[in-house]
Amino acid sequence: MRRLHALLTTTVLAAATLTAVPTATADPAPATTALNTPAATADWSVAVVDSTTARYTPTTIGGWSYPVGLYLYGQYLVFRRTHNPRYLSYIKSYVDRFVAVDGSMSQGFNSLDSMQAGRLLTILHHETGEDRYRVAAKRIRDRLDTYPRTEDGGFWHADTASRAHQLWADGVYMVNPFLVEYGKEFHDSAYANDEAAKQLQLYGSHLQVAGGLLRHAYDESRTATWSDPATGLAPEHWCRAVGWYSMAMVNVLDAVPAGHPRRPALLRILRALAAGLERHQDPATGRWFQVIDKGDRADNWTETSCSSMFTYALSRGAQRGYLDRHYAAVAERGHRGVLRKVSLGADGRTELTDISVGTNVGDYAYYAARTRATNDFHGLGAFLIMNEQLRSD
């Protein structure tokens, strides 16, 4: 579809229906002013996008990075529903800061993190037909041919000494959704689907433990300070790392054909993970804890980005038949819980709270002490992806 030119000359925006947002009674009530009442906004996704694009221009929103890429992918989902041309134009203006007219980029793509915003390249090629986005996206695809791997074929988290031989659960979302979308857009699905499915299965085989949850990371060399000398595993189940994996899994399952040989293994991993997530969902709030399985500790806290990610993955998994239908109800509880974390401030803009800032691999105390940010892009992007899924489910 080549819609951008037409959309930039029109102002079509579907009117949203005002709906009250259900609340979880275990959380404190929001402020009593009208601005802080959930029903004061018709559409939380639109409110988040309008607030964020008011706070930042495409130039000031930040550099080429996965948190900004995640947020703008969520904004694209809102564009697809509302057809507001301003949302797509904003994404294009951001990407065009980094992609020259001939498709060249200064990025070296030496980490999986650096690849996540590549999803925006395939989106813009799809929407505009401009060949420079194909050229730029192919740089990421070609980089994978030489990208370092573990002995069994898993992409290292980064091509640096400090990340050598390491698989982080975060990494599967940084590259594999891009990969299957690239394959579809540019007729390379035979490679893309096989590689993405392989990576998800391989990461799952190393990171998933009894009970279905995944550890944050695995070090093949057993040299990282956090790695268990026997297993190579990190000590904890950090929620956003597992959230990245859960979203990547459903994205890849959406892409690979029903008869793909790795599909049964992917479904087994996802179903075991879903059971673990259901077990550890906080019954009071519907959200999930920063360290997933230690919600009984006083300094642990429910984190908004991972709660959004799990809610999205469980909802989509149930909708698509990857998971038992009862997980839709688990997701609904998660959605209600996350909606308790968004409100409107005195300036009329959204405030999304309790989002963990960017995080390396560590121990329990490290995760529990991470800054609880407001309007961090990790949370904003995950919120939009979740909310667009739950609006349509």
One Martini backbone bead per residue (centre of mass of N, CA, C, O) as a GRO file, in nm:
protein
  393
    1MET     BB    1   0.095   0.036   0.023
    2ARG     BB    2   0.059   0.394  -0.095
    3ARG     BB    3  -0.040   0.636   0.143
    4LEU     BB    4   0.120   0.891   0.229
    5HIS     BB    5   0.050   1.114   0.026
    6ALA     BB    6  -0.254   1.112   0.078
    7LEU     BB    7  -0.240   1.152   0.390
    8LEU     BB    8  -0.092   1.436   0.379
    9THR     BB    9  -0.375   1.560   0.228
   10THR     BB   10  -0.527   1.464   0.483
   11THR     BB   11  -0.774   1.443   0.786
   12VAL     BB   12  -0.829   1.157   0.872
   13LEU     BB   13  -1.038   1.078   1.169
   14ALA     BB   14  -1.151   0.867   1.376
   15ALA     BB   15  -1.397   0.849   1.588
   16ALA     BB   16  -1.419   0.816   1.926
   17THR     BB   17  -1.545   0.625   2.184
   18LEU     BB   18  -1.666   0.676   2.484
   19THR     BB   19  -1.492   0.508   2.758
   20ALA     BB   20  -1.479   0.339   3.035
   21VAL     BB   21  -1.234   0.246   3.266
   22PRO     BB   22  -1.149  -0.012   3.425
   23THR     BB   23  -1.083  -0.109   3.765
   24ALA     BB   24  -0.865  -0.189   4.028
   25THR     BB   25  -0.934  -0.211   4.364
   26ALA     BB   26  -0.633  -0.242   4.487
   27ASP     BB   27  -0.591   0.031   4.397
   28PRO     BB   28  -0.563   0.341   4.415
   29ALA     BB   29  -0.726   0.607   4.364
   30PRO     BB   30  -0.755   0.847   4.168
   31ALA     BB   31  -0.770   1.142   4.113
   32THR     BB   32  -1.057   1.367   4.126
   33THR     BB   33  -1.001   1.495   3.884
   34ALA     BB   34  -1.101   1.498   3.563
   35LEU     BB   35  -0.814   1.446   3.435
   36ASN     BB   36  -0.779   1.168   3.627
   37THR     BB   37  -1.008   1.039   3.471
   38PRO     BB   38  -1.042   0.791   3.252
   39ALA     BB   39  -1.315   0.901   3.108
   40ALA     BB   40  -1.177   1.172   2.990
   41THR     BB   41  -1.091   0.964   2.771
   42ALA     BB   42  -1.150   0.796   2.468
   43ASP     BB   43  -0.828   0.726   2.392
   44TRP     BB   44  -0.535   0.611   2.503
   45SER     BB   45  -0.363   0.587   2.253
   46VAL     BB   46  -0.406   0.872   2.144
   47ALA     BB   47  -0.316   1.017   2.400
   48VAL     BB   48  -0.023   0.915   2.400
   49VAL     BB   49   0.060   1.017   2.122
   50ASP     BB   50  -0.014   1.315   2.156
   51SER     BB   51   0.169   1.360   2.402
   52THR     BB   52   0.444   1.269   2.281
   53THR     BB   53   0.440   1.459   2.023
   54ALA     BB   54   0.434   1.716   2.208
   55ARG     BB   55   0.710   1.666   2.359
   56TYR     BB   56   0.819   1.560   2.072
   57THR     BB   57   1.008   1.563   1.813
   58PRO     BB   58   1.168   1.392   1.560
   59THR     BB   59   1.443   1.522   1.673
   60THR     BB   60   1.400   1.498   2.011
   61ILE     BB   61   1.331   1.186   2.076
   62GLY     BB   62   1.599   1.066   1.949
   63GLY     BB   63   1.779   0.820   1.859
   64TRP     BB   64   1.886   0.530   1.739
   65SER     BB   65   1.652   0.307   1.898
   66TYR     BB   66   1.463   0.076   2.066
   67PRO     BB   67   1.267   0.253   2.235
   68VAL     BB   68   1.178   0.433   2.001
   69GLY     BB   69   1.100   0.205   1.809
   70LEU     BB   70   0.878   0.091   1.986
   71TYR     BB   71   0.702   0.337   2.005
   72LEU     BB   72   0.664   0.381   1.691
   73TYR     BB   73   0.524   0.116   1.645
   74GLY     BB   74   0.282   0.183   1.820
   75GLN     BB   75   0.201   0.431   1.652
   76TYR     BB   76   0.144   0.272   1.394
   77LEU     BB   77  -0.099   0.115   1.504
   78VAL     BB   78  -0.268   0.370   1.541
   79PHE     BB   79  -0.266   0.456   1.249
   80ARG     BB   80  -0.411   0.203   1.131
   81ARG     BB   81  -0.679   0.279   1.278
   82THR     BB   82  -0.708   0.609   1.231
   83HIS     BB   83  -0.552   0.756   0.983
   84ASN     BB   84  -0.342   0.954   1.090
   85PRO     BB   85  -0.103   1.128   0.915
   86ARG     BB   86   0.078   1.239   1.145
   87TYR     BB   87   0.191   0.968   1.252
   88LEU     BB   88   0.351   0.888   0.994
   89SER     BB   89   0.511   1.146   0.946
   90TYR     BB   90   0.674   1.128   1.205
   91ILE     BB   91   0.820   0.863   1.145
   92LYS     BB   92   0.956   0.960   0.884
   93SER     BB   93   1.116   1.194   1.008
   94TYR     BB   94   1.284   1.022   1.189
   95VAL     BB   95   1.414   0.822   0.983
   96ASP     BB   96   1.534   1.052   0.788
   97ARG     BB   97   1.778   1.114   0.979
   98PHE     BB   98   1.927   0.811   0.896
   99VAL     BB   99   1.824   0.808   0.589
  100ALA     BB  100   1.924   0.828   0.293
  101VAL     BB  101   1.835   0.848  -0.037
  102ASP     BB  102   2.027   0.575  -0.086
  103GLY     BB  103   2.008   0.409   0.212
  104SER     BB  104   2.210   0.509   0.390
  105MET     BB  105   2.401   0.437   0.695
  106SER     BB  106   2.582   0.467   1.011
  107GLN     BB  107   2.517   0.202   1.105
  108GLY     BB  108   2.662  -0.116   1.223
  109PHE     BB  109   2.509  -0.349   1.361
  110ASN     BB  110   2.650  -0.468   1.667
  111SER     BB  111   2.353  -0.511   1.771
  112LEU     BB  112   2.037  -0.595   1.843
  113ASP     BB  113   1.933  -0.322   1.939
  114SER     BB  114   2.002  -0.173   1.656
  115MET     BB  115   1.755  -0.335   1.492
  116GLN     BB  116   1.461  -0.270   1.585
  117ALA     BB  117   1.406  -0.002   1.409
  118GLY     BB  118   1.381  -0.162   1.133
  119ARG     BB  119   1.072  -0.181   1.122
  120LEU     BB  120   1.036   0.109   1.001
  121LEU     BB  121   1.144   0.041   0.718
  122THR     BB  122   0.923  -0.157   0.626
  123ILE     BB  123   0.689   0.031   0.672
  124LEU     BB  124   0.780   0.261   0.474
  125HIS     BB  125   0.786   0.090   0.226
  126HIS     BB  126   0.490   0.003   0.235
  127GLU     BB  127   0.372   0.308   0.235
  128THR     BB  128   0.573   0.442  -0.012
  129GLY     BB  129   0.802   0.277  -0.198
  130GLU     BB  130   1.076   0.355  -0.105
  131ASP     BB  131   1.392   0.226  -0.169
  132ARG     BB  132   1.565   0.318   0.074
  133TYR     BB  133   1.432   0.121   0.282
  134ARG     BB  134   1.534  -0.138   0.157
  135VAL     BB  135   1.834  -0.082   0.169
  136ALA     BB  136   1.849  -0.045   0.476
  137ALA     BB  137   1.724  -0.320   0.561
  138LYS     BB  138   1.943  -0.498   0.417
  139ARG     BB  139   2.170  -0.438   0.613
  140ILE     BB  140   2.057  -0.613   0.837
  141ARG     BB  141   2.024  -0.876   0.688
  142ASP     BB  142   2.332  -0.897   0.606
  143ARG     BB  143   2.454  -0.887   0.895
  144LEU     BB  144   2.359  -1.177   0.980
  145ASP     BB  145   2.576  -1.338   0.812
  146THR     BB  146   2.819  -1.210   1.027
  147TYR     BB  147   2.705  -1.258   1.290
  148PRO     BB  148   2.753  -1.356   1.595
  149ARG     BB  149   2.769  -1.690   1.750
  150THR     BB  150   2.696  -1.954   1.885
  151GLU     BB  151   2.755  -2.284   1.846
  152ASP     BB  152   2.422  -2.320   1.795
  153GLY     BB  153   2.329  -2.014   1.654
  154GLY     BB  154   2.316  -1.774   1.846
  155PHE     BB  155   2.273  -1.454   1.892
  156TRP     BB  156   2.440  -1.224   2.007
  157HIS     BB  157   2.380  -0.942   2.176
  158ALA     BB  158   2.685  -0.854   2.106
  159ASP     BB  159   2.983  -0.726   1.933
  160THR     BB  160   3.132  -0.774   2.228
  161ALA     BB  161   3.312  -0.861   2.498
  162SER     BB  162   3.069  -0.816   2.716
  163ARG     BB  163   2.863  -1.009   2.503
  164ALA     BB  164   2.998  -1.259   2.456
  165HIS     BB  165   2.811  -1.556   2.431
  166GLN     BB  166   2.530  -1.406   2.467
  167LEU     BB  167   2.189  -1.457   2.582
  168TRP     BB  168   1.912  -1.244   2.559
  169ALA     BB  169   1.579  -1.217   2.579
  170ASP     BB  170   1.561  -0.937   2.447
  171GLY     BB  171   1.688  -1.003   2.155
  172VAL     BB  172   1.446  -1.136   2.001
  173TYR     BB  173   1.294  -0.857   1.956
  174MET     BB  174   1.520  -0.693   1.801
  175VAL     BB  175   1.503  -0.903   1.529
  176ASN     BB  176   1.257  -1.105   1.457
  177PRO     BB  177   1.025  -0.921   1.370
  178PHE     BB  178   1.183  -0.789   1.149
  179LEU     BB  179   1.250  -1.042   0.985
  180VAL     BB  180   0.957  -1.134   0.906
  181GLU     BB  181   0.882  -0.860   0.776
  182TYR     BB  182   1.100  -0.856   0.568
  183GLY     BB  183   1.025  -1.119   0.424
  184LYS     BB  184   0.744  -1.023   0.331
  185GLU     BB  185   0.820  -0.751   0.182
  186PHE     BB  186   1.098  -0.901   0.023
  187HIS     BB  187   1.084  -1.208  -0.042
  188ASP     BB  188   1.238  -1.371   0.241
  189SER     BB  189   1.087  -1.603   0.412
  190ALA     BB  190   1.254  -1.858   0.410
  191TYR     BB  191   1.475  -1.738   0.585
  192ALA     BB  192   1.334  -1.565   0.806
  193ASN     BB  193   1.157  -1.785   0.939
  194ASP     BB  194   1.382  -1.984   1.011
  195GLU     BB  195   1.557  -1.796   1.183
  196ALA     BB  196   1.347  -1.703   1.390
  197ALA     BB  197   1.265  -1.982   1.493
  198LYS     BB  198   1.543  -2.070   1.582
  199GLN     BB  199   1.595  -1.849   1.792
  200LEU     BB  200   1.355  -1.903   1.976
  201GLN     BB  201   1.424  -2.198   2.040
  202LEU     BB  202   1.712  -2.161   2.143
  203TYR     BB  203   1.661  -1.963   2.368
  204GLY     BB  204   1.453  -2.138   2.515
  205SER     BB  205   1.645  -2.384   2.574
  206HIS     BB  206   1.824  -2.204   2.773
  207LEU     BB  207   1.610  -2.014   2.953
  208GLN     BB  208   1.414  -2.227   3.023
  209VAL     BB  209   1.245  -2.337   3.311
  210ALA     BB  210   1.103  -2.455   3.559
  211GLY     BB  211   0.763  -2.326   3.515
  212GLY     BB  212   0.834  -2.144   3.225
  213LEU     BB  213   1.035  -1.948   3.283
  214LEU     BB  214   1.278  -1.697   3.220
  215ARG     BB  215   1.580  -1.606   3.202
  216HIS     BB  216   1.757  -1.336   3.115
  217ALA     BB  217   2.034  -1.514   3.075
  218TYR     BB  218   2.316  -1.649   2.872
  219ASP     BB  219   2.648  -1.809   2.911
  220GLU     BB  220   2.852  -2.004   2.732
  221SER     BB  221   3.135  -1.931   2.890
  222ARG     BB  222   3.102  -1.863   3.205
  223THR     BB  223   3.226  -1.545   3.263
  224ALA     BB  224   3.013  -1.402   3.380
  225THR     BB  225   2.926  -1.280   3.686
  226TRP     BB  226   2.612  -1.394   3.657
  227SER     BB  227   2.695  -1.682   3.589
  228ASP     BB  228   2.646  -2.003   3.606
  229PRO     BB  229   2.887  -2.250   3.606
  230ALA     BB  230   2.684  -2.480   3.503
  231THR     BB  231   2.455  -2.315   3.311
  232GLY     BB  232   2.489  -1.984   3.246
  233LEU     BB  233   2.280  -1.848   3.421
  234ALA     BB  234   2.086  -1.629   3.537
  235PRO     BB  235   1.924  -1.568   3.850
  236GLU     BB  236   1.673  -1.418   3.705
  237HIS     BB  237   1.326  -1.299   3.642
  238TRP     BB  238   1.303  -1.058   3.430
  239CYS     BB  239   1.029  -0.917   3.305
  240ARG     BB  240   1.112  -0.774   3.033
  241ALA     BB  241   1.268  -1.000   2.907
  242VAL     BB  242   1.018  -1.187   2.895
  243GLY     BB  243   0.842  -0.991   2.736
  244TRP     BB  244   1.001  -0.986   2.477
  245TYR     BB  245   0.973  -1.287   2.418
  246SER     BB  246   0.663  -1.306   2.407
  247MET     BB  247   0.624  -1.113   2.165
  248ALA     BB  248   0.806  -1.256   1.962
  249MET     BB  249   0.656  -1.522   1.951
  250VAL     BB  250   0.385  -1.421   1.829
  251ASN     BB  251   0.506  -1.287   1.581
  252VAL     BB  252   0.630  -1.547   1.459
  253LEU     BB  253   0.373  -1.722   1.456
  254ASP     BB  254   0.225  -1.532   1.257
  255ALA     BB  255   0.439  -1.601   1.016
  256VAL     BB  256   0.464  -1.891   1.032
  257PRO     BB  257   0.378  -2.171   0.909
  258ALA     BB  258   0.196  -2.441   1.009
  259GLY     BB  259   0.431  -2.653   0.883
  260HIS     BB  260   0.655  -2.579   1.053
  261PRO     BB  261   0.898  -2.758   1.224
  262ARG     BB  262   0.916  -2.542   1.482
  263ARG     BB  263   0.628  -2.488   1.590
  264PRO     BB  264   0.583  -2.695   1.822
  265ALA     BB  265   0.811  -2.584   2.002
  266LEU     BB  266   0.704  -2.296   2.032
  267LEU     BB  267   0.435  -2.376   2.165
  268ARG     BB  268   0.557  -2.509   2.415
  269ILE     BB  269   0.698  -2.264   2.525
  270LEU     BB  270   0.454  -2.073   2.543
  271ARG     BB  271   0.273  -2.251   2.728
  272ALA     BB  272   0.468  -2.261   2.966
  273LEU     BB  273   0.487  -1.957   3.005
  274ALA     BB  274   0.187  -1.894   3.050
  275ALA     BB  275   0.160  -2.060   3.308
  276GLY     BB  276   0.369  -1.896   3.469
  277LEU     BB  277   0.227  -1.622   3.446
  278GLU     BB  278  -0.037  -1.696   3.580
  279ARG     BB  279   0.090  -1.775   3.857
  280HIS     BB  280   0.237  -1.463   3.882
  281GLN     BB  281  -0.003  -1.301   3.897
  282ASP     BB  282  -0.131  -1.038   4.049
  283PRO     BB  283  -0.429  -1.049   4.224
  284ALA     BB  284  -0.460  -0.738   4.298
  285THR     BB  285  -0.371  -0.600   3.990
  286GLY     BB  286  -0.276  -0.788   3.723
  287ARG     BB  287   0.019  -0.777   3.743
  288TRP     BB  288   0.378  -0.767   3.726
  289PHE     BB  289   0.686  -0.829   3.846
  290GLN     BB  290   1.006  -0.743   3.819
  291VAL     BB  291   1.030  -1.009   3.983
  292ILE     BB  292   0.819  -1.244   3.913
  293ASP     BB  293   0.868  -1.477   4.165
  294LYS     BB  294   0.890  -1.217   4.406
  295GLY     BB  295   0.612  -1.077   4.525
  296ASP     BB  296   0.670  -1.109   4.853
  297ARG     BB  297   0.852  -0.873   4.839
  298ALA     BB  298   0.869  -0.549   4.952
  299ASP     BB  299   1.069  -0.432   4.706
  300ASN     BB  300   0.879  -0.515   4.510
  301TRP     BB  301   0.724  -0.448   4.176
  302THR     BB  302   0.501  -0.335   3.955
  303GLU     BB  303   0.541  -0.348   3.601
  304THR     BB  304   0.437  -0.194   3.306
  305SER     BB  305   0.579  -0.311   3.054
  306CYS     BB  306   0.552  -0.617   3.111
  307SER     BB  307   0.247  -0.617   3.155
  308SER     BB  308   0.190  -0.539   2.863
  309MET     BB  309   0.336  -0.773   2.721
  310PHE     BB  310   0.180  -1.009   2.847
  311THR     BB  311  -0.099  -0.918   2.765
  312TYR     BB  312  -0.053  -0.931   2.466
  313ALA     BB  313   0.044  -1.229   2.435
  314LEU     BB  314  -0.205  -1.365   2.564
  315SER     BB  315  -0.419  -1.247   2.383
  316ARG     BB  316  -0.304  -1.335   2.108
  317GLY     BB  317  -0.274  -1.634   2.171
  318ALA     BB  318  -0.578  -1.680   2.216
  319GLN     BB  319  -0.687  -1.564   1.947
  320ARG     BB  320  -0.488  -1.765   1.759
  321GLY     BB  321  -0.453  -2.057   1.923
  322TYR     BB  322  -0.185  -2.097   2.100
  323LEU     BB  323  -0.388  -2.069   2.333
  324ASP     BB  324  -0.591  -2.089   2.564
  325ARG     BB  325  -0.879  -1.906   2.606
  326HIS     BB  326  -0.838  -1.826   2.916
  327TYR     BB  327  -0.611  -1.608   2.863
  328ALA     BB  328  -0.796  -1.370   2.808
  329ALA     BB  329  -0.860  -1.317   3.109
  330VAL     BB  330  -0.575  -1.262   3.199
  331ALA     BB  331  -0.542  -1.019   3.010
  332GLU     BB  332  -0.770  -0.845   3.121
  333ARG     BB  333  -0.640  -0.807   3.397
  334GLY     BB  334  -0.387  -0.670   3.289
  335HIS     BB  335  -0.523  -0.431   3.151
  336ARG     BB  336  -0.653  -0.309   3.400
  337GLY     BB  337  -0.386  -0.271   3.553
  338VAL     BB  338  -0.245  -0.078   3.352
  339LEU     BB  339  -0.469   0.146   3.344
  340ARG     BB  340  -0.386   0.239   3.641
  341LYS     BB  341  -0.105   0.385   3.514
  342VAL     BB  342  -0.297   0.588   3.366
  343SER     BB  343  -0.305   0.946   3.310
  344LEU     BB  344  -0.401   1.284   3.358
  345GLY     BB  345  -0.275   1.579   3.368
  346ALA     BB  346  -0.288   1.919   3.405
  347ASP     BB  347  -0.197   1.935   3.082
  348GLY     BB  348  -0.354   1.675   2.938
  349ARG     BB  349  -0.138   1.461   2.970
  350THR     BB  350   0.012   1.172   2.981
  351GLU     BB  351   0.072   0.924   3.254
  352LEU     BB  352   0.322   0.670   3.281
  353THR     BB  353   0.396   0.437   3.527
  354ASP     BB  354   0.623   0.215   3.643
  355ILE     BB  355   0.908   0.216   3.471
  356SER     BB  356   1.169   0.057   3.377
  357VAL     BB  357   1.467   0.106   3.316
  358GLY     BB  358   1.733   0.031   3.177
  359THR     BB  359   1.873  -0.316   3.177
  360ASN     BB  360   2.076  -0.532   3.305
  361VAL     BB  361   2.242  -0.788   3.441
  362GLY     BB  362   2.135  -0.931   3.762
  363ASP     BB  363   2.019  -0.909   4.070
  364TYR     BB  364   1.768  -0.858   4.275
  365ALA     BB  365   1.859  -0.580   4.389
  366TYR     BB  366   1.895  -0.444   4.117
  367TYR     BB  367   1.602  -0.462   4.013
  368ALA     BB  368   1.450  -0.335   4.260
  369ALA     BB  369   1.631  -0.050   4.226
  370ARG     BB  370   1.508   0.050   3.989
  371THR     BB  371   1.389   0.292   3.818
  372ARG     BB  372   1.066   0.459   3.833
  373ALA     BB  373   0.929   0.560   3.557
  374THR     BB  374   0.795   0.821   3.345
  375ASN     BB  375   0.745   0.786   3.008
  376ASP     BB  376   0.891   0.557   2.910
  377PHE     BB  377   0.938   0.397   2.609
  378HIS     BB  378   0.898   0.108   2.698
  379GLY     BB  379   0.606   0.165   2.804
  380LEU     BB  380   0.467   0.311   2.570
  381GLY     BB  381   0.499   0.091   2.356
  382ALA     BB  382   0.370  -0.145   2.511
  383PHE     BB  383   0.100  -0.011   2.557
  384LEU     BB  384   0.012   0.021   2.259
  385ILE     BB  385   0.025  -0.274   2.179
  386MET     BB  386  -0.178  -0.369   2.388
  387ASN     BB  387  -0.422  -0.175   2.336
  388GLU     BB  388  -0.467  -0.256   2.040
  389GLN     BB  389  -0.531  -0.552   2.101
  390LEU     BB  390  -0.765  -0.513   2.318
  391ARG     BB  391  -0.956  -0.348   2.132
  392SER     BB  392  -0.982  -0.608   1.912
  393ASP     BB  393  -1.051  -0.879   2.090
   0.00000   0.00000   0.00000
